[in-house]
């Protein structure tokens, strides 16, 4: 006598969980869709810090170990990579500057890797990497840019530089004379040349400006 044993063998296709991590990721308030990085089979599951449904929250800088899994049970395959989210720097070009003359000094917040971008008409007295760069320019108003870099993640801030001709006539008009009857305060109406500043003072008697 002989017995016959029938076996059913199911061959599963070889699964591929390969994916390529991004070379540079900068921290921000946005999200990264990890499925766009898949080079193997789609439809798998993602695991890792700050990952929800295949979406990585980029507001958290640092090294994040992320794993992609395809299949299930003994037939599953996975691939892991470290995704580095680099902190995006904050650029601060400093306050806007108005100068009577052709020379001025900028006042950006220092940052390693910072550099100025100057428009035509403005010449540096020094290196563009100096936060407090001295400049010379033709009379006029200019936009200057201070850009900082951290591992390929950049940020840019803008400031306005106004260079006023010393010989340019400045016009100051304090407005019409006003009289106070019963009221204890009154609104004055003055004007000055564009780009100029003025300070009220009491010529006689007593009073205060708010």
ROSE-4610 file (N, C-alpha, C; in Angstrom, 1 decimal, always signed):
// ROSE-4610
residu = [X/X/X/X/X/X/X/X/X/X/X/X/X/X/X/X/X/X/X/X/X/X/X/X/X/X/X/X/X/X/X/X/X/X/X/X/X/X/X/X/X/X/X/X/X/X/X/X/X/X/X/X/X/X/X/X/X/X/X/X/X/X/X/X/X/X/X/X/X/X/X/X/X/X/X/X/X/X/X/X/X/X/X/X/X/X/X/X/X/X/X/X/X/X/X/X/X/X/X/X/X/X/X/X/X/X/X/X/X/X/X/X/X/X/X/X/X/X/X/X/X/X/X/X/X/X/X/X/X/X/X/X/X/X/X/X/X/X/X/X/X/X/X/X/X/X/X/X/X/X/X/X/X/X/X/X/X/X/X/X/X/X/X/X/X/X/X/X/X/X/X/X/X/X/X/X/X/X/X/X/X/X/X/X/X/X/X/X/X/X/X/X/X/X/X/X/X/X/X/X/X/X/X/X/X/X/X/X/X/X/X/X/X/X/X/X/X/X/X/X/X/X/X/X/X/X/X/X/X/X/X/X/X/X/X/X/X/X/X/X/X/X/X/X/X/X/X/X/X/X/X/X/X/X/X/X/X/X/X/X/X/X/X/X/X/X/X/X/X/X/X/X/X/X/X/X/X/X/X/X/X/X/X/X/X/X/X/X/X/X/X/X/X/X/X/X/X/X/X/X/X/X/X/X/X/X/X/X/X/X/X/X/X/X/X/X/X/X/X/X/X/X/X/X/X/X/X/X/X/X/X/X/X/X/X/X/X/X/X/X/X/X/X/X/X/X/X/X/X/X/X/X/X/X/X/X/X/X/X/X/X/X/X/X/X/X/X/X/X/X/X/X/X/X/X/X/X/X/X/X/X/X/X/X/X/X/X/X/X/X/X/X/X/X/X/X/X/X/X/X/X/X/X/X/X/X/X/X/X/X/X/X/X/X/X/X/X/X/X/X/X/X/X/X/X/X/X/X/X/X/X/X/X/X/X/X/X/X/X/X/X/X/X/X/X/X/X/X/X/X/X/X/X/X/X/X/X/X/X/X/X/X/X/X/X/X/X/X/X/X/X/X/X/X/X/X/X/X/X/X/X/X/X/X/X/X/X/X/X/X/X/X/X/X/X/X/X/X/X/X/X/X/X/X/X/X/X/X/X/X/X/X/X/X/X/X/X/X/X/X/X/X/X/X/X/X/X/X/X/X/X/X/X/X/X/X/X/X/X/X/X/X/X/X/X/X/X/X/X/X/X/X/X/X/X/X/X/X/X/X/X/X/X/X/X/X/X/X/X/X/X/X/X/X/X/X/X/X/X/X/X/X/X/X/X/X/X/X/X/X/X/X/X/X/X/X/X/X/X/X/X/X/X/X/X/X/X/X/X/X/X/X/X/X/X/X/X/X/X/X/X/X/X/X/X/X/X/X/X/X]
num = [1/1/1/2/2/2/3/3/3/4/4/4/5/5/5/6/6/6/7/7/7/8/8/8/9/9/9/10/10/10/11/11/11/12/12/12/13/13/13/14/14/14/15/15/15/16/16/16/17/17/17/18/18/18/19/19/19/20/20/20/21/21/21/22/22/22/23/23/23/24/24/24/25/25/25/26/26/26/27/27/27/28/28/28/29/29/29/30/30/30/31/31/31/32/32/32/33/33/33/34/34/34/35/35/35/36/36/36/37/37/37/38/38/38/39/39/39/40/40/40/41/41/41/42/42/42/43/43/43/44/44/44/45/45/45/46/46/46/47/47/47/48/48/48/49/49/49/50/50/50/51/51/51/52/52/52/53/53/53/54/54/54/55/55/55/56/56/56/57/57/57/58/58/58/59/59/59/60/60/60/61/61/61/62/62/62/63/63/63/64/64/64/65/65/65/66/66/66/67/67/67/68/68/68/69/69/69/70/70/70/71/71/71/72/72/72/73/73/73/74/74/74/75/75/75/76/76/76/77/77/77/78/78/78/79/79/79/80/80/80/81/81/81/82/82/82/83/83/83/84/84/84/85/85/85/86/86/86/87/87/87/88/88/88/89/89/89/90/90/90/91/91/91/92/92/92/93/93/93/94/94/94/95/95/95/96/96/96/97/97/97/98/98/98/99/99/99/100/100/100/101/101/101/102/102/102/103/103/103/104/104/104/105/105/105/106/106/106/107/107/107/108/108/108/109/109/109/110/110/110/111/111/111/112/112/112/113/113/113/114/114/114/115/115/115/116/116/116/117/117/117/118/118/118/119/119/119/120/120/120/121/121/121/122/122/122/123/123/123/124/124/124/125/125/125/126/126/126/127/127/127/128/128/128/129/129/129/130/130/130/131/131/131/132/132/132/133/133/133/134/134/134/135/135/135/136/136/136/137/137/137/138/138/138/139/139/139/140/140/140/141/141/141/142/142/142/143/143/143/144/144/144/145/145/145/146/146/146/147/147/147/148/148/148/149/149/149/150/150/150/151/151/151/152/152/152/153/153/153/154/154/154/155/155/155/156/156/156/157/157/157/158/158/158/159/159/159/160/160/160/161/161/161/162/162/162/163/163/163/164/164/164/165/165/165/166/166/166/167/167/167/168/168/168/169/169/169/170/170/170/171/171/171/172/172/172/173/173/173/174/174/174/175/175/175/176/176/176/177/177/177/178/178/178/179/179/179/180/180/180/181/181/181/182/182/182/183/183/183/184/184/184/185/185/185/186/186/186/187/187/187/188/188/188/189/189/189/190/190/190/191/191/191/192/192/192/193/193/193/194/194/194/195/195/195/196/196/196/197/197/197/198/198/198/199/199/199/200/200/200/201/201/201/202/202/202/203/203/203/204/204/204/205/205/205/206/206/206/207/207/207/208/208/208/209/209/209/210/210/210]
x = [+0.8/+0.0/+0.9/+0.3/+1.1/+0.1/+0.6/-0.2/+0.3/-0.7/-0.4/-0.6/+0.3/+0.2/+0.3/-0.8/-0.8/-0.5/+0.5/+0.9/+0.6/+0.1/-0.1/+0.9/+1.7/+2.8/+2.4/+2.3/+2.0/+3.3/+3.7/+4.9/+4.5/+4.9/+4.6/+5.7/+5.3/+6.2/+7.2/+8.4/+9.4/+9.0/+8.9/+8.5/+9.7/+9.4/+10.5/+10.1/+10.8/+10.4/+11.4/+12.1/+13.2/+12.6/+13.3/+12.9/+14.2/+14.2/+15.4/+15.1/+15.9/+15.7/+16.1/+15.5/+15.9/+17.2/+18.0/+19.3/+19.3/+18.4/+18.3/+16.8/+16.5/+15.2/+15.3/+14.6/+14.7/+13.4/+13.6/+12.5/+11.6/+10.3/+9.3/+7.9/+6.9/+5.5/+4.8/+5.6/+4.9/+5.1/+4.6/+4.7/+5.4/+6.0/+6.6/+5.9/+5.4/+4.7/+5.8/+6.0/+7.0/+6.8/+5.5/+5.2/+5.9/+6.2/+6.9/+8.4/+8.9/+10.2/+10.4/+9.3/+9.3/+9.8/+10.8/+11.3/+10.9/+10.3/+9.9/+8.4/+7.8/+6.4/+5.7/+4.6/+3.7/+2.7/+2.0/+0.9/+1.4/+2.6/+3.1/+2.8/+3.4/+3.2/+4.5/+4.3/+5.5/+5.5/+6.7/+6.8/+8.0/+7.9/+8.9/+8.4/+9.3/+8.9/+8.3/+7.2/+6.5/+6.0/+5.7/+5.1/+3.7/+2.8/+1.4/+0.8/+0.4/-0.1/+0.8/+2.1/+3.0/+3.4/+3.1/+3.4/+4.3/+5.4/+6.4/+6.2/+6.1/+5.9/+7.3/+7.5/+8.9/+9.1/+8.2/+8.5/+9.4/+9.8/+10.7/+12.1/+13.1/+14.5/+15.2/+16.1/+16.9/+17.0/+17.6/+17.7/+16.6/+15.8/+14.6/+14.8/+14.8/+14.9/+13.5/+13.3/+12.0/+12.1/+11.1/+11.0/+9.8/+10.0/+8.9/+8.7/+7.5/+7.2/+6.2/+6.6/+5.7/+5.3/+4.1/+3.7/+3.3/+3.1/+2.7/+3.3/+3.4/+3.9/+5.3/+5.4/+6.8/+7.1/+6.2/+6.4/+6.7/+6.8/+7.0/+8.5/+8.8/+10.1/+10.1/+11.2/+11.2/+12.6/+12.6/+13.8/+13.8/+14.9/+14.9/+16.1/+15.8/+16.8/+16.6/+17.7/+17.6/+17.4/+16.3/+16.0/+16.4/+17.3/+17.7/+17.0/+16.3/+15.6/+16.4/+17.0/+17.9/+17.1/+17.5/+16.8/+17.0/+15.9/+16.0/+16.3/+17.4/+17.8/+16.8/+16.9/+16.1/+17.0/+16.8/+17.6/+17.0/+17.9/+17.5/+18.4/+18.0/+18.8/+18.9/+18.3/+18.4/+17.4/+17.4/+16.4/+16.6/+15.6/+15.8/+16.6/+17.4/+18.4/+18.2/+18.1/+18.1/+19.3/+20.1/+21.3/+21.4/+21.8/+22.1/+23.6/+23.8/+25.1/+25.1/+26.3/+26.5/+27.1/+27.5/+28.1/+27.2/+27.2/+26.4/+26.9/+26.4/+26.8/+25.5/+25.5/+24.4/+24.5/+23.4/+23.3/+22.5/+23.0/+22.3/+22.7/+21.8/+22.1/+23.1/+24.3/+25.4/+24.9/+25.4/+25.1/+26.2/+26.7/+27.8/+27.2/+27.8/+27.3/+26.4/+26.3/+25.4/+26.1/+25.4/+26.0/+24.9/+25.5/+24.6/+24.5/+23.4/+23.2/+22.9/+23.7/+23.6/+23.1/+22.3/+21.8/+22.8/+22.6/+23.4/+23.3/+24.4/+24.4/+24.9/+25.1/+25.6/+26.9/+28.0/+29.3/+29.7/+30.2/+30.7/+32.1/+32.3/+33.6/+34.0/+34.3/+34.6/+34.0/+33.9/+33.4/+31.8/+31.2/+29.7/+29.2/+30.1/+29.8/+29.8/+30.1/+30.2/+28.8/+28.2/+26.8/+26.8/+27.8/+27.8/+28.7/+28.3/+29.1/+28.9/+30.0/+30.0/+29.8/+28.9/+28.6/+28.7/+28.8/+28.8/+27.8/+27.0/+26.1/+25.7/+25.1/+24.5/+23.2/+22.8/+21.7/+20.4/+19.6/+18.4/+18.0/+17.0/+16.5/+16.7/+17.2/+17.6/+17.1/+16.9/+16.5/+17.7/+18.1/+19.3/+18.8/+19.5/+19.1/+20.2/+19.8/+20.7/+20.3/+21.1/+20.7/+21.7/+21.1/+21.8/+21.6/+22.6/+22.6/+23.0/+22.2/+22.5/+22.3/+23.4/+23.4/+22.5/+22.5/+21.7/+20.3/+19.9/+18.6/+18.9/+18.2/+18.4/+17.2/+17.5/+16.5/+17.0/+16.1/+16.5/+15.6/+16.2/+15.5/+15.9/+15.0/+15.2/+15.2/+16.1/+16.0/+16.1/+15.7/+15.7/+16.8/+17.6/+18.6/+18.3/+18.2/+17.9/+19.1/+19.7/+20.8/+20.3/+20.4/+19.9/+21.0/+20.9/+21.9/+21.9/+23.1/+23.3/+22.8/+23.0/+22.7/+21.2/+20.5/+19.1/+18.3/+17.5/+16.7/+15.7/+15.6/+14.6/+13.5/+12.3/+11.1/+10.4/+10.2/+9.5/+8.3/+7.1/+5.9/+5.2/+5.2/+4.5/+3.0/+2.5/+1.0/+0.5/-0.7/-1.3/-1.2/-1.2/-1.3/-2.6/-2.6/-3.9/-4.0/-5.2/-5.5/-6.3/-6.0/-6.8/-7.7/-9.0/-10.0/-10.2/-11.2/-11.5/-10.8/-10.5/-9.9/-8.5/-8.2/-6.8/-5.8/-6.3/-5.4/-5.9/-5.0/-5.4/-4.5/-5.0/-4.2/-3.5/-2.2/-1.4/-1.2/-0.9/-0.8/+0.5/+1.6/+2.9/+3.3/+4.3/+4.9/+6.3/+7.1/+8.5/+8.8/+10.0/+10.4/+10.4/+10.1/+10.1/+11.5/+11.5/+12.7/+13.3/+12.7/+13.2/+12.4/+12.9/+12.2/+12.3/+11.3/+11.2/+10.7/+11.0/+10.6/+9.9/+8.7/+8.0/+8.7/+8.8/+9.2/+8.3/+8.2/+7.4/+8.2/+7.8/+8.6/+8.4/+7.2/+7.0/+5.8/+5.8/+4.8/+5.1/+4.1/+4.2/+3.3/+3.7/+2.8/+3.6/+2.9/+3.6/+3.0/+3.8/+3.4/+3.2/+2.1/+1.9/+1.9]
y = [-1.2/+0.0/+1.2/+2.3/+3.6/+4.7/+5.7/+6.9/+8.1/+8.9/+10.1/+11.3/+12.2/+13.5/+14.6/+15.4/+16.5/+17.8/+18.5/+19.8/+20.9/+22.0/+23.2/+24.3/+24.7/+25.6/+26.9/+28.0/+29.3/+30.1/+30.6/+31.4/+32.9/+33.6/+35.1/+35.8/+36.8/+37.7/+38.4/+38.5/+39.2/+40.7/+41.1/+42.5/+43.4/+44.6/+45.6/+46.8/+47.1/+48.2/+49.4/+49.4/+50.4/+51.8/+52.8/+54.2/+55.0/+56.3/+57.1/+58.3/+58.5/+59.7/+60.9/+62.0/+63.3/+63.8/+64.5/+64.9/+66.1/+67.0/+68.2/+68.4/+68.5/+68.8/+69.9/+71.0/+72.1/+72.2/+72.5/+72.6/+73.7/+73.5/+74.5/+74.1/+74.8/+74.5/+73.6/+73.1/+72.2/+70.8/+69.9/+68.5/+67.8/+66.7/+65.9/+64.6/+64.4/+63.2/+62.2/+61.2/+60.2/+59.2/+59.1/+58.2/+58.7/+59.9/+60.4/+60.0/+59.3/+58.9/+57.4/+56.7/+55.3/+54.9/+54.0/+53.5/+52.0/+51.4/+50.0/+49.9/+49.0/+48.7/+49.8/+50.2/+51.2/+50.4/+51.2/+50.6/+50.1/+50.3/+49.9/+50.8/+50.6/+51.4/+52.0/+53.3/+54.0/+54.1/+54.0/+54.1/+55.0/+55.8/+56.7/+57.9/+58.6/+59.8/+60.9/+61.5/+62.6/+62.2/+60.8/+60.3/+59.9/+60.4/+60.0/+59.7/+58.5/+58.1/+58.5/+58.2/+58.5/+59.9/+60.8/+62.2/+62.6/+63.2/+63.6/+65.1/+65.4/+66.8/+67.4/+68.5/+69.1/+70.2/+70.3/+71.4/+70.9/+69.6/+69.1/+68.8/+69.5/+69.3/+68.2/+67.5/+66.4/+65.3/+64.2/+62.9/+62.0/+61.6/+60.7/+59.4/+58.3/+57.0/+56.6/+56.4/+56.1/+54.8/+54.0/+52.6/+52.5/+51.9/+51.6/+50.1/+49.6/+48.1/+47.8/+46.7/+46.2/+44.8/+44.4/+43.0/+42.9/+41.6/+41.3/+40.0/+39.9/+38.6/+38.2/+36.9/+36.4/+36.8/+37.3/+37.7/+39.2/+39.9/+41.4/+41.7/+42.8/+43.3/+44.8/+45.3/+46.7/+47.3/+48.6/+49.4/+50.7/+51.0/+52.1/+53.1/+54.3/+55.4/+56.5/+57.2/+58.4/+59.6/+60.3/+61.6/+62.7/+63.5/+64.6/+65.9/+66.5/+67.7/+68.8/+69.7/+70.7/+72.0/+72.6/+73.7/+74.9/+75.5/+76.7/+77.9/+78.7/+79.8/+81.0/+82.0/+83.2/+84.4/+85.0/+86.2/+87.4/+88.3/+89.6/+90.7/+91.4/+92.5/+93.7/+93.8/+95.0/+96.1/+97.2/+98.3/+99.0/+99.6/+100.5/+101.7/+102.2/+103.3/+104.5/+105.6/+106.9/+107.7/+108.1/+108.8/+110.1/+111.2/+112.4/+112.3/+111.9/+111.7/+110.4/+110.1/+109.0/+107.7/+107.8/+106.7/+106.2/+104.9/+104.4/+103.1/+102.6/+101.3/+100.5/+99.3/+98.4/+97.7/+97.1/+96.5/+95.2/+94.2/+92.9/+92.1/+91.2/+90.3/+89.3/+89.2/+88.3/+86.8/+86.1/+84.7/+84.1/+83.0/+82.3/+81.9/+82.4/+82.1/+83.1/+84.3/+85.3/+86.1/+86.7/+87.5/+88.5/+89.7/+90.8/+90.7/+91.1/+91.4/+92.8/+93.5/+95.0/+95.3/+96.3/+96.7/+97.6/+97.8/+98.8/+100.2/+100.8/+102.1/+102.1/+100.9/+100.8/+100.0/+100.5/+99.9/+99.5/+98.3/+97.9/+98.4/+98.8/+99.0/+97.8/+96.7/+95.5/+94.3/+93.2/+91.9/+91.9/+91.3/+91.2/+90.3/+89.5/+88.6/+89.4/+90.7/+91.4/+91.9/+91.6/+92.0/+93.6/+94.2/+95.7/+96.3/+95.9/+96.4/+97.9/+98.6/+100.0/+100.0/+101.0/+101.1/+102.5/+102.7/+104.0/+103.9/+105.0/+104.9/+106.2/+106.2/+107.4/+107.7/+109.0/+109.4/+108.8/+108.3/+107.6/+106.5/+105.7/+104.7/+103.3/+102.4/+101.1/+100.0/+98.8/+97.6/+96.7/+96.3/+95.4/+94.1/+93.0/+91.7/+91.0/+90.5/+89.7/+88.3/+87.4/+86.0/+85.1/+84.2/+83.3/+81.9/+81.0/+79.6/+78.7/+77.6/+76.6/+75.2/+74.7/+73.3/+73.3/+74.3/+74.4/+74.9/+75.2/+75.8/+77.3/+78.1/+79.6/+80.4/+81.6/+82.6/+84.0/+84.8/+86.2/+87.2/+88.3/+89.5/+90.7/+91.7/+92.9/+94.1/+95.1/+96.4/+97.5/+98.7/+99.8/+100.8/+101.2/+102.2/+103.5/+104.6/+105.9/+106.8/+107.2/+108.2/+109.5/+110.5/+111.9/+112.8/+113.6/+114.6/+115.7/+115.9/+117.0/+118.3/+118.6/+119.9/+120.0/+119.0/+119.0/+119.9/+120.8/+121.6/+120.8/+120.9/+120.2/+121.2/+120.7/+121.5/+121.1/+122.0/+121.7/+122.6/+122.1/+123.0/+122.5/+123.4/+123.0/+123.1/+123.6/+123.7/+125.1/+125.4/+126.7/+126.8/+128.1/+128.3/+127.9/+127.3/+126.8/+127.4/+127.7/+128.2/+127.2/+127.2/+126.3/+127.2/+126.8/+127.5/+126.8/+125.9/+125.1/+123.7/+123.2/+121.9/+121.8/+120.7/+120.5/+119.9/+119.5/+119.0/+119.4/+119.3/+119.6/+118.9/+118.6/+117.8/+118.8/+118.8/+119.6/+118.9/+119.7/+119.2/+119.7/+118.9/+119.3/+118.4/+118.8/+117.9/+118.2/+117.3/+117.4/+116.8/+117.0/+116.4/+114.9/+114.2/+112.7/+112.2/+111.2/+110.6/+111.4/+112.5/+113.3/+113.0/+113.3/+113.2/+114.5/+114.8/+116.0/+115.8/+116.7/+116.6/+117.9/+117.7/+118.9/+119.4/+120.7/+121.4/+122.5/+122.9/+124.0/+125.3/+126.3/+127.5/+128.4/+128.4/+129.2/+128.7/+129.0/+128.4/+127.0/+126.2/+124.8/+123.9/+122.7/+121.7/+120.4/+119.4/+118.1/+117.5/+116.7/+116.1/+114.6/+114.0/+112.6/+111.9]
z = [+0.0/+0.0/+0.0/-0.6/-0.6/-0.4/+0.3/+0.6/-0.3/-0.6/-1.5/-0.7/-0.6/+0.1/-0.9/-1.0/-1.9/-1.2/-1.6/-1.0/-2.0/-1.4/-2.2/-1.8/-2.7/-2.4/-3.2/-2.4/-2.9/-2.9/-4.1/-4.2/-4.3/-3.3/-3.3/-4.1/-4.8/-5.5/-4.6/-5.0/-4.1/-4.0/-2.7/-2.4/-2.3/-2.6/-2.7/-1.8/-0.7/+0.2/+0.0/-1.1/-1.2/-1.3/-0.8/-0.9/-0.7/-1.2/-1.1/-0.3/+0.8/+1.7/+1.0/+1.3/+0.7/+1.1/+0.3/+0.6/+1.6/+1.5/+2.3/+2.7/+4.0/+4.4/+5.5/+5.3/+6.2/+7.1/+8.3/+9.2/+8.8/+8.9/+8.5/+9.1/+8.8/+9.3/+8.2/+7.2/+6.2/+6.5/+5.6/+5.8/+4.6/+4.8/+3.7/+3.5/+2.2/+1.9/+1.5/+2.5/+2.3/+1.1/+0.7/-0.4/-1.7/-1.8/-3.0/-3.1/-2.0/-2.0/-2.3/-2.5/-2.7/-4.1/-4.2/-5.5/-5.7/-4.6/-4.7/-4.8/-4.1/-4.1/-3.2/-3.7/-3.0/-2.1/-1.3/-0.5/+0.8/+1.2/+2.5/+3.6/+4.8/+6.0/+6.4/+7.0/+7.4/+9.0/+9.5/+11.0/+11.3/+12.3/+12.7/+13.5/+14.2/+14.9/+14.0/+14.5/+13.8/+12.5/+12.3/+11.0/+11.3/+10.5/+10.6/+9.2/+8.9/+7.6/+6.5/+6.7/+5.6/+5.5/+6.4/+6.3/+7.5/+7.2/+8.2/+8.5/+9.8/+10.2/+10.3/+9.5/+9.4/+10.4/+11.3/+12.4/+13.4/+13.4/+14.4/+13.7/+14.1/+13.5/+14.2/+13.6/+14.2/+13.2/+13.7/+12.9/+13.3/+12.3/+12.5/+11.8/+12.5/+11.9/+11.4/+10.1/+9.5/+8.7/+8.9/+8.3/+7.4/+6.3/+5.3/+5.2/+5.5/+5.5/+4.4/+3.6/+2.6/+2.9/+2.7/+3.0/+4.4/+4.8/+6.2/+6.7/+8.0/+8.5/+8.1/+7.8/+7.4/+6.0/+5.3/+3.9/+3.8/+4.9/+4.8/+4.7/+4.1/+4.0/+4.3/+4.8/+5.2/+4.9/+4.9/+4.6/+5.5/+6.2/+7.1/+6.6/+6.9/+6.6/+7.7/+7.9/+8.8/+7.9/+8.3/+7.6/+8.5/+8.1/+8.9/+8.5/+9.5/+9.3/+9.9/+9.1/+9.5/+9.9/+11.0/+11.5/+10.6/+10.2/+9.3/+10.1/+9.7/+10.5/+10.3/+11.2/+11.1/+10.8/+9.7/+9.3/+9.9/+10.3/+10.8/+10.3/+9.3/+8.6/+9.4/+10.6/+11.4/+11.0/+11.6/+11.3/+10.0/+9.5/+8.3/+8.8/+7.9/+8.2/+7.3/+7.8/+7.1/+7.5/+6.5/+6.8/+5.9/+6.5/+5.8/+5.3/+4.1/+3.6/+2.7/+2.2/+1.3/+1.9/+3.2/+3.9/+5.1/+5.3/+6.4/+6.8/+8.0/+8.5/+8.8/+8.2/+8.4/+9.7/+10.2/+11.5/+11.6/+10.8/+10.8/+12.1/+12.4/+13.5/+13.1/+13.8/+13.3/+13.2/+12.2/+12.0/+11.1/+11.5/+10.7/+9.4/+8.3/+7.0/+6.4/+7.1/+6.7/+5.6/+4.6/+3.6/+3.1/+2.8/+2.3/+0.7/+0.2/-1.2/-1.4/-2.2/-2.3/-3.7/-3.9/-5.2/-5.9/-7.2/-7.9/-7.3/-7.1/-6.5/-5.1/-4.5/-3.1/-3.2/-2.6/-2.6/-1.2/-1.0/+0.4/+0.7/+2.0/+2.5/+3.4/+2.8/+3.6/+2.9/+3.7/+3.2/+3.3/+2.3/+2.4/+3.5/+4.1/+5.3/+6.6/+6.6/+7.8/+8.2/+9.3/+9.7/+9.8/+10.3/+10.5/+9.4/+8.1/+7.0/+6.7/+6.5/+6.1/+4.6/+4.1/+2.7/+2.3/+1.0/+0.3/-0.8/-1.1/-2.2/-2.7/-3.9/-4.4/-3.6/-3.6/-2.8/-3.4/-2.5/-2.9/-1.9/-2.2/-1.3/-1.9/-1.1/-1.6/-0.7/-1.3/-0.5/-0.5/+0.8/+1.0/+1.6/+1.3/+1.7/+2.5/+3.7/+4.6/+4.6/+4.0/+3.9/+4.8/+5.6/+6.4/+6.0/+6.2/+5.7/+6.8/+7.0/+7.9/+7.3/+6.8/+6.2/+4.9/+4.2/+3.0/+3.2/+4.4/+4.7/+4.9/+4.1/+4.1/+4.5/+4.9/+5.3/+4.9/+4.4/+4.0/+4.6/+5.1/+5.6/+4.8/+4.8/+4.0/+4.9/+4.5/+5.2/+4.1/+4.5/+3.6/+4.0/+3.1/+3.3/+2.5/+3.3/+2.6/+2.8/+1.7/+1.8/+1.2/+2.1/+1.8/+1.5/+0.5/+0.1/+1.2/+1.8/+2.9/+2.4/+1.1/+0.6/+0.1/+0.2/-0.1/+0.9/+0.4/+1.3/+2.0/+3.3/+4.1/+4.4/+4.3/+4.5/+5.8/+6.7/+7.9/+8.1/+8.2/+8.3/+9.6/+10.6/+11.8/+11.8/+10.6/+10.5/+11.0/+10.9/+11.4/+12.9/+13.3/+14.7/+15.3/+16.5/+17.1/+18.5/+18.9/+20.2/+21.0/+22.3/+23.2/+24.0/+24.0/+24.8/+26.1/+26.0/+27.2/+27.2/+26.0/+25.8/+26.4/+27.0/+27.5/+26.6/+25.4/+24.4/+23.0/+22.0/+20.6/+19.7/+18.5/+17.5/+16.6/+16.6/+15.7/+14.4/+13.3/+12.0/+11.4/+11.4/+10.8/+9.7/+9.0/+7.9/+7.7/+7.2/+7.0/+5.6/+5.1/+3.9/+4.0/+2.9/+2.9/+3.4/+4.3/+4.8/+6.0/+6.3/+7.5/+8.7/+9.9/+11.1/+11.8/+12.7/+13.4/+14.8/+15.7/+17.1/+17.5/+18.2/+18.7/+19.9/+20.1/+21.3/+21.6/+22.9/+23.3/+23.3/+22.4/+22.3/+23.5/+24.1/+25.2/+26.1/+27.4/+28.2/+28.6/+28.8/+29.3/+28.5/+28.3/+27.6/+27.4/+26.9/+26.7/+25.4/+24.7/+23.5/+23.7/+23.2/+23.3/+22.0]
